[in-house]
Amino acid sequence: MPLVGHQVLLQYRKGTSGAFVTLKKVRTDRDGWATATVKATADGAYRYDFADTSLTRATTGSSRSGGPSPRP
């Protein structure tokens, strides 16, 4: 059973240490998926943060490094 309409935070941390900040708040779709797009302007790490509900525990996804694409 997908969790529909639940708020998910897309968070970003510049570099490899420090606090994550929230870039976007999105809601899960009818299949329980959350999607967000942001333009990368600096190297850093991104993650999703999902609050707990009566059906699920809170969880934070592992961060993924990303950054602007190098120009050819």
C-alpha positions as CSV (number, residue, x, y, z in Angstrom):
1,M,0.0,0.0,0.0
2,P,1.7,3.2,-1.1
3,L,1.8,6.2,1.2
4,V,0.1,8.9,-0.9
5,G,0.5,12.6,-0.3
6,H,3.2,12.4,2.4
7,Q,5.6,15.3,2.6
8,V,9.3,14.5,1.7
9,L,12.2,17.0,2.0
10,L,14.9,17.2,-0.6
11,Q,18.0,18.3,1.3
12,Y,21.5,19.4,0.3
13,R,24.9,19.8,1.9
14,K,27.7,21.7,0.3
15,G,31.0,19.8,0.2
16,T,31.5,16.7,2.4
17,S,30.6,17.9,5.9
18,G,28.2,20.2,7.7
19,A,24.5,20.4,8.1
20,F,22.0,19.6,5.4
21,V,19.5,22.3,4.4
22,T,16.1,21.8,2.8
23,L,15.9,22.8,-0.8
24,K,12.4,21.6,-1.7
25,K,9.3,20.1,0.0
26,V,7.4,17.6,-2.2
27,R,4.6,15.2,-1.7
28,T,4.5,11.5,-2.7
29,D,2.4,10.6,-5.7
30,R,-0.3,8.0,-6.0
31,D,2.3,5.3,-6.2
32,G,4.2,6.5,-3.1
33,W,7.1,8.0,-5.0
34,A,8.6,11.5,-4.5
35,T,10.4,13.3,-7.3
36,A,12.2,16.7,-7.2
37,T,14.5,18.5,-9.6
38,V,17.0,21.2,-8.7
39,K,19.8,22.8,-10.7
40,A,23.2,21.9,-9.2
41,T,25.4,25.0,-8.8
42,A,28.1,23.5,-6.6
43,D,29.5,20.1,-5.6
44,G,27.8,18.6,-2.6
45,A,25.4,15.8,-1.3
46,Y,21.7,15.4,-1.7
47,R,19.2,13.3,0.3
48,Y,15.5,12.8,0.9
49,D,14.1,13.1,4.5
50,F,10.8,11.3,5.2
51,A,8.9,12.0,8.5
52,D,7.2,9.2,10.4
53,T,3.5,8.4,10.3
54,S,1.2,6.0,12.1
55,L,2.2,3.5,9.3
56,T,5.9,4.1,8.9
57,R,9.1,5.1,10.7
58,A,10.9,8.3,9.9
59,T,13.9,7.8,7.6
60,T,16.6,9.7,5.9
61,G,18.1,8.4,2.6
62,S,21.8,8.0,2.2
63,S,23.3,11.1,0.6
64,R,24.4,11.0,-3.0
65,S,27.2,13.3,-4.3
66,G,26.5,15.5,-7.2
67,G,27.4,18.8,-8.8
68,P,27.3,20.8,-11.9
69,S,28.4,18.9,-15.1
70,P,31.8,19.9,-16.4
71,R,31.7,21.9,-19.6
72,P,33.3,20.2,-22.7
